[in-house]
Amino acid sequence: MGNSDFHGALFVPAAHHWEGREGQQPAWIILHGTAGFTTARQCADYFADPATEASAHYIVGRDGEVIQCVRETNAAWANGAITGEPGTGGDGVHHDAWWSQMGLNPNLLTIAIEHVKPSQDNSDSLTTEQKSASFRLIADICRRWGIPPRFADARGGITGHFSIDPVNRSGCPGPYPWAELWEFVKGGAAMVPSGWKDDGKTLVAPNGVKVVQGFRDYVLAHAWHADNWPLESEHGATPVEISNPSLGGGTRQRFRWTTLEWTPKRGVFEAWTGQELQAYELRTAALNKEVAELKAKLAARPVGLTEPMQNALRNALPVLQYLCR
């Protein structure tokens, strides 16, 4: 939404960031806990205050809402100073040695994700909705930036704030389902979108529309947004109806933001058309129907004078008869 890099995220700009990353590219994702707040919007409003000398790229709410506050091409004020001694992070004493060895501000090389945790000590576990949204966001960032989907090392990856600042942030992000994350980002997990139901054969969206067979497998294997509901059932499609006619005919199913298509040549793939195209097609169909109805009415009207013209002549008839005597 708006200027967000992650599809479906609300963009609420933070007051502070570094523009352009000074030519660097993100190679790490740093996970944080908010140690306060109950909603993502509360935290976003906090970052939007110029008096707050902190920011993050994303905030993941307890309800699964994702808000972006800093564009990924810019650096957030997220990780603070490197503290502790170089070594292996996670023990509350050492930071991971590569941070100090690089001689760069870690913010220039990282994408920061906050997770809303009301407890001041970050002791809250993620909710089911929050976990699903976090996993999808991380997988999407890794895919787009080429960040290795594994625990961080000197070449990149995913870790927590404790890796950089063990002295002040040893409990950040707090409890996080790391093992489930690794399974998900490596493609080993079938993640049912939050609010959807799956019986092993049929995936049912909250609006009741079903997703089956290869399209079901695709949704489960990818970072599918829970609000990207199907708008129709899967149906046959001619080559002209497929987004790339050279792939031949197959099947397709339109969703709110995307369309899944299948052809023997390509298999299942995403075509980026969704509810906007559907709205256009529905409106076009409605207009065509209205035009057809108008044509039918015109065709049924008897040829000759209209009723107002007949009334005018009827009223003028006495005058004409008088003039013609």
C-alpha positions as CSV (number, residue, x, y, z in Angstrom):
1,M,0.0,0.0,0.0
2,G,1.3,3.4,-0.8
3,N,5.1,3.5,-0.8
4,S,5.6,0.1,0.9
5,D,8.1,-2.5,-0.4
6,F,6.2,-5.4,1.1
7,H,2.8,-6.0,-0.6
8,G,0.0,-5.4,1.8
9,A,2.0,-3.3,4.3
10,L,0.7,0.1,5.4
11,F,3.4,2.9,5.0
12,V,3.7,5.2,8.0
13,P,6.9,7.2,7.5
14,A,9.3,7.5,10.5
15,A,10.8,10.8,11.3
16,H,14.4,9.7,11.0
17,H,16.4,7.5,8.6
18,W,19.7,7.6,6.6
19,E,19.0,8.3,2.9
20,G,20.5,5.8,0.5
21,R,22.6,3.6,2.8
22,E,25.8,5.4,1.7
23,G,26.0,3.0,-1.3
24,Q,25.7,-0.1,0.8
25,Q,23.2,-3.0,0.3
26,P,21.4,-4.9,3.1
27,A,22.8,-8.3,3.8
28,W,21.3,-8.9,7.2
29,I,17.8,-8.9,8.7
30,I,17.8,-7.8,12.4
31,L,14.8,-8.8,14.5
32,H,13.6,-6.7,17.4
33,G,10.9,-6.6,20.1
34,T,9.2,-3.4,21.0
35,A,9.2,-3.9,24.8
36,G,6.0,-2.0,24.9
37,F,3.0,-1.0,22.8
38,T,0.0,-3.2,22.0
39,T,-0.5,-2.4,18.3
40,A,1.8,-1.8,15.3
41,R,0.2,1.6,14.7
42,Q,1.1,2.8,18.2
43,C,4.8,2.0,17.5
44,A,4.6,3.5,14.1
45,D,3.2,6.8,15.5
46,Y,6.1,6.7,18.1
47,F,8.6,6.5,15.3
48,A,6.8,9.3,13.4
49,D,7.5,11.7,16.3
50,P,10.6,13.8,15.5
51,A,11.5,13.6,19.2
52,T,12.0,9.8,18.8
53,E,15.5,9.2,17.8
54,A,14.8,5.7,16.6
55,S,13.1,3.9,13.7
56,A,12.7,0.6,12.0
57,H,11.9,-0.6,8.5
58,Y,8.9,-2.7,9.6
59,I,6.6,-3.3,12.6
60,V,4.7,-6.6,12.9
61,G,1.6,-6.3,15.1
62,R,0.1,-8.9,17.4
63,D,-2.8,-9.2,14.9
64,G,-0.5,-9.8,11.9
65,E,-0.7,-6.2,10.6
66,V,2.6,-5.1,9.0
67,I,3.5,-1.4,8.9
68,Q,6.6,-0.1,7.0
69,C,8.2,3.0,8.4
70,V,11.5,3.3,6.4
71,R,12.0,2.3,2.7
72,E,14.3,-0.7,2.4
73,T,16.7,1.3,0.2
74,N,17.3,3.6,3.2
75,A,18.9,2.8,6.6
76,A,16.8,3.0,9.7
77,W,17.9,4.3,13.1
78,A,17.4,0.8,14.5
79,N,20.4,-0.9,16.0
80,G,22.3,1.6,18.1
81,A,26.0,1.3,18.9
82,I,28.0,-2.0,18.8
83,T,28.6,-3.0,22.5
84,G,30.4,-5.7,24.3
85,E,33.5,-7.6,23.2
86,P,33.9,-9.2,19.7
87,G,33.2,-12.9,19.7
88,T,30.0,-15.0,19.3
89,G,26.8,-13.1,20.0
90,G,24.0,-14.3,22.1
91,D,25.7,-14.7,25.5
92,G,24.9,-11.2,26.8
93,V,28.6,-10.3,26.7
94,H,29.9,-10.6,23.1
95,H,28.7,-9.1,19.9
96,D,29.2,-11.1,16.7
97,A,32.7,-10.2,15.7
98,W,32.0,-9.3,12.1
99,W,30.1,-6.1,13.1
100,S,33.1,-4.4,14.5
101,Q,35.5,-6.0,12.0
102,M,33.7,-4.3,9.0
103,G,34.2,-0.8,10.4
104,L,30.7,0.3,9.2
105,N,27.5,1.4,10.9
106,P,25.4,-1.8,11.0
107,N,22.3,0.2,10.1
108,L,23.7,0.7,6.6
109,L,23.8,-3.1,6.1
110,T,20.6,-4.3,7.8
111,I,16.8,-4.3,7.5
112,A,15.2,-4.0,10.9
113,I,11.9,-5.6,11.8
114,E,10.1,-4.8,15.1
115,H,7.7,-7.2,16.7
116,V,5.0,-5.8,19.0
117,K,5.5,-7.2,22.5
118,P,3.6,-5.4,25.3
119,S,5.9,-6.7,28.0
120,Q,8.7,-4.3,28.9
121,D,11.2,-7.3,28.9
122,N,10.1,-8.6,25.5
123,S,9.1,-11.9,27.2
124,D,5.9,-12.3,25.1
125,S,5.9,-15.0,22.5
126,L,4.6,-14.2,19.0
127,T,0.9,-14.7,18.3
128,T,0.0,-17.1,15.5
129,E,-0.9,-14.2,13.3
130,Q,2.2,-12.3,14.2
131,K,4.4,-15.4,13.4
132,S,2.8,-15.9,10.1
133,A,3.2,-12.3,9.0
134,S,6.8,-12.2,10.3
135,F,7.8,-15.3,8.4
136,R,6.2,-14.1,5.2
137,L,7.9,-10.7,5.5
138,I,11.3,-12.2,6.1
139,A,11.0,-14.7,3.3
140,D,10.0,-11.9,0.9
141,I,12.9,-9.6,1.9
142,C,15.4,-12.5,1.6
143,R,14.1,-13.3,-1.9
144,R,14.2,-9.7,-3.1
145,W,17.6,-8.8,-1.7
146,G,19.4,-12.1,-2.0
147,I,19.8,-12.3,1.8
148,P,20.7,-15.9,2.8
149,P,17.7,-17.5,4.7
150,R,19.7,-18.8,7.6
151,F,21.1,-17.7,10.9
152,A,23.5,-14.8,10.4
153,D,27.2,-15.1,9.9
154,A,29.8,-12.7,8.4
155,R,28.3,-13.0,4.9
156,G,24.8,-12.2,5.9
157,G,21.6,-13.8,7.2
158,I,19.0,-13.3,10.0
159,T,19.6,-12.6,13.7
160,G,18.4,-10.5,16.6
161,H,19.4,-7.1,18.0
162,F,21.4,-9.1,20.7
163,S,24.0,-9.8,17.9
164,I,25.0,-6.1,17.8
165,D,24.2,-4.8,21.3
166,P,24.6,-7.5,23.9
167,V,25.0,-5.0,26.7
168,N,21.7,-3.1,26.3
169,R,19.6,-5.4,24.1
170,S,20.5,-9.0,25.2
171,G,16.7,-9.7,25.4
172,C,15.9,-8.4,22.0
173,P,13.8,-9.7,20.2
174,G,13.1,-12.1,23.1
175,P,11.3,-15.4,22.4
176,Y,11.2,-16.0,18.7
177,P,10.3,-19.3,16.8
178,W,13.7,-19.6,15.1
179,A,13.4,-23.3,14.2
180,E,10.0,-22.7,12.6
181,L,11.4,-19.8,10.7
182,W,14.3,-21.8,9.2
183,E,11.9,-24.5,8.1
184,F,9.6,-21.9,6.5
185,V,12.2,-19.8,4.7
186,K,13.9,-22.9,3.3
187,G,10.6,-24.1,1.8
188,G,10.2,-27.0,4.1
189,A,7.0,-25.7,5.7
190,A,3.5,-25.4,4.3
191,M,2.2,-22.2,5.9
192,V,-1.6,-21.8,5.9
193,P,-2.4,-18.1,5.7
194,S,-3.9,-16.7,8.9
195,G,-7.7,-17.2,8.9
196,W,-7.7,-19.7,6.0
197,K,-8.6,-23.4,6.5
198,D,-6.9,-26.4,4.9
199,D,-7.9,-30.1,5.1
200,G,-4.9,-31.4,3.2
201,K,-6.6,-31.3,-0.2
202,T,-8.6,-28.0,-0.2
203,L,-7.6,-24.6,1.0
204,V,-10.6,-22.4,1.9
205,A,-10.2,-18.6,2.2
206,P,-12.2,-16.5,4.7
207,N,-14.6,-15.6,1.9
208,G,-15.4,-19.2,1.3
209,V,-13.8,-19.6,-2.1
210,K,-11.7,-22.7,-2.5
211,V,-8.1,-23.2,-3.8
212,V,-7.3,-26.7,-4.9
213,Q,-4.5,-28.8,-6.5
214,G,-1.5,-27.0,-7.8
215,F,-2.8,-23.6,-6.9
216,R,-3.2,-24.7,-3.3
217,D,0.3,-26.1,-3.2
218,Y,1.6,-22.8,-4.6
219,V,-0.2,-20.7,-1.9
220,L,1.1,-22.9,0.9
221,A,4.7,-22.9,-0.4
222,H,5.0,-19.1,-0.8
223,A,4.8,-16.1,1.4
224,W,1.1,-15.7,0.7
225,H,-0.7,-12.7,2.3
226,A,-3.7,-13.7,4.4
227,D,-5.8,-10.9,2.8
228,N,-5.0,-12.0,-0.8
229,W,-8.3,-13.9,-1.1
230,P,-9.4,-15.7,-4.2
231,L,-12.1,-13.8,-6.1
232,E,-13.3,-16.8,-8.2
233,S,-12.8,-20.6,-8.5
234,E,-10.1,-22.0,-10.7
235,H,-11.3,-22.2,-14.3
236,G,-10.1,-23.0,-17.8
237,A,-8.4,-20.2,-19.8
238,T,-7.6,-19.9,-23.5
239,P,-4.2,-18.7,-24.7
240,V,-5.7,-15.2,-25.2
241,E,-6.9,-15.2,-21.5
242,I,-3.5,-16.3,-20.2
243,S,-1.2,-13.3,-19.4
244,N,1.4,-14.7,-21.8
245,P,-0.5,-16.2,-24.8
246,S,2.7,-17.9,-26.0
247,L,2.4,-20.3,-23.1
248,G,-0.8,-21.7,-24.5
249,G,-4.1,-22.4,-22.7
250,G,-4.5,-23.7,-19.2
251,T,-6.3,-22.7,-16.0
252,R,-6.4,-19.5,-13.9
253,Q,-7.8,-18.2,-10.7
254,R,-7.9,-14.5,-9.8
255,F,-7.1,-13.2,-6.3
256,R,-7.4,-9.8,-4.8
257,W,-3.8,-8.7,-5.8
258,T,-2.6,-11.4,-8.1
259,T,-3.7,-14.1,-10.5
260,L,-2.5,-17.7,-10.4
261,E,-2.2,-19.3,-13.8
262,W,-1.2,-22.8,-15.0
263,T,-0.1,-24.0,-18.4
264,P,1.6,-27.3,-19.4
265,K,4.6,-25.3,-20.7
266,R,5.1,-23.2,-17.5
267,G,3.3,-24.9,-14.6
268,V,1.9,-22.7,-11.9
269,F,3.0,-19.0,-11.9
270,E,1.8,-15.6,-10.7
271,A,0.4,-12.9,-13.0
272,W,0.2,-9.5,-11.3
273,T,-3.5,-8.7,-12.0
274,G,-6.2,-8.9,-9.4
275,Q,-9.2,-7.0,-8.1
276,E,-8.6,-3.9,-10.2
277,L,-8.8,-5.9,-13.4
278,Q,-11.8,-7.8,-12.1
279,A,-13.6,-4.5,-11.3
280,Y,-12.8,-3.3,-14.8
281,E,-14.1,-6.4,-16.4
282,L,-17.3,-6.4,-14.3
283,R,-18.0,-2.8,-15.1
284,T,-17.3,-3.4,-18.8
285,A,-19.8,-6.4,-18.7
286,A,-22.4,-4.2,-16.9
287,L,-22.0,-1.4,-19.5
288,N,-22.3,-3.9,-22.3
289,K,-25.5,-5.2,-20.7
290,E,-26.9,-1.6,-20.4
291,V,-26.1,-0.9,-24.0
292,A,-27.9,-4.1,-25.1
293,E,-31.0,-3.2,-23.1
294,L,-31.1,0.3,-24.6
295,K,-30.8,-1.1,-28.1
296,A,-33.6,-3.5,-27.3
297,K,-35.9,-0.7,-26.1
298,L,-35.2,1.4,-29.2
299,A,-35.9,-1.6,-31.4
300,A,-39.2,-2.2,-29.7
301,R,-40.4,1.4,-30.1
302,P,-42.9,1.8,-33.0
303,V,-41.7,3.9,-35.9
304,G,-43.6,7.2,-36.3
305,L,-44.4,10.3,-34.3
306,T,-43.5,10.3,-30.6
307,E,-46.3,10.8,-28.1
308,P,-45.4,14.5,-27.4
309,M,-45.5,15.2,-31.1
310,Q,-48.9,13.5,-31.5
311,N,-50.3,15.6,-28.6
312,A,-49.0,18.8,-30.2
313,L,-50.6,18.0,-33.5
314,R,-53.9,17.0,-31.8
315,N,-53.9,20.4,-30.1
316,A,-53.1,22.2,-33.3
317,L,-55.8,20.4,-35.4
318,P,-58.7,22.8,-34.7
319,V,-56.6,25.7,-35.8
320,L,-55.5,24.0,-39.0
321,Q,-59.1,23.0,-39.8
322,Y,-60.2,26.7,-39.3
323,L,-57.4,27.9,-41.6
324,C,-58.3,25.4,-44.3
325,R,-62.0,26.4,-44.6
